[in-house]
């Protein structure tokens, strides 16, 4: 049920990106701002609005220490079977997922 709520919130905006649009330009400040907004709100719905944990684990840098950004990007793209973590593939490019993972490892400023 929760997965459906998260997807219902993100799907309309994400479909515009996923519907055959070229890969996002991560040098574009507007796209980076969209990804941070998604991270804070959509990811924050499960991982806590401060990303300190909730239904999902903490996404703070100290909690992600020792985790490779590529591995985290893979989880973002493919979800985690047996958990509420949905796959975001089709809504994010691999580069965007990796960028989010690297941002999380550095810390998301408020």
N, C-alpha and C positions, 0 to 999 in steps of 0.2 A: 504494500500500500504506500509506504513512504517513498519508495522509488518512483511510483507513479506521480506523486506530488512534485518531487524534484524535477522529473522530466517535463511535467506540465508547465512548470514555471520557466524552464530554460528552453523548451522546444521551439516556441515561436521565433525567438531571436536567433537561435542557433540554426534553424532551417535555412534562413537566408544565407548563412555562411556555408552550410553543408550542401546546398543545392547547386552544386557545380561551380561554385565560386573558386577562383584560384586560391592557392595557399596564402594565408595571411602574411603580410609584411610586418615582421616583428620589430622593424625599425620605426614603424608608424606609431607615434605616441597614442593616437586614438585607439588603435587595436590593443595595445598594451593596457590601456585604461579599461577597456571592455573586459579583458581577461582578469584583471585585478578585481573588478566589480563582480564578475562571475565567481571568482575564488572566494571573495568575502561573503557573498550571499548564498550561492548555490552550494559550495563546499561547506561553508559555515553552517548551513542548515543541519548537517550531520556532525561535523567536526567542531562545532561550537562557533559562535559568532566571533570569538577572539582566537579561534583555531587552537584552543588549548585542549580540545577533546570534548566529546559528548557521546552521541551514538557511535561515532567513529573515533579513532585515536587522535591524539594531539598531532598537529602539523607544525609545531614550533621547531626551530632549528635544532635544539638539543634533542628532541625526540627523533629527529631524522638523521642525526649524526651517524656516520657509518653506513648510511644508505646511499647508493649511487643514484644520481639524477636520472640516468637512463632507466634504471629499475623502477624508480618512482613514476617516470613518464609512462612506462609500460603499464603500471597499475592504474594510472589515470585513464589510459586509453582502453584497457581491457577489463577493468573492474576487478573485484575479488570474489570468486565463486564461494558461495555459502555465507556471504555477508551482504549487508545492504548496499555496499559500494557498487554503483552502476558503472558500466563502460561508457566512456565519453567519446569513443571512436565514432567518427561520422559527424560529430559536433565540434571536434577540435582536430587540428592537424597534429602529426607526430611532433613537429617543431614547436607548436604551441604547448603541447603537453610537457615536453622537456623544459621549455621556458618556465612554465608554472612550477615544475619540480625544482628547478634551479632557484627560482624566487623563494619558494618555501624553505629551501636549505639556507638561504641567506637571511631570511626573515622578511615578512611582509610588513611594511610600515603603515601606520594608520593615517 
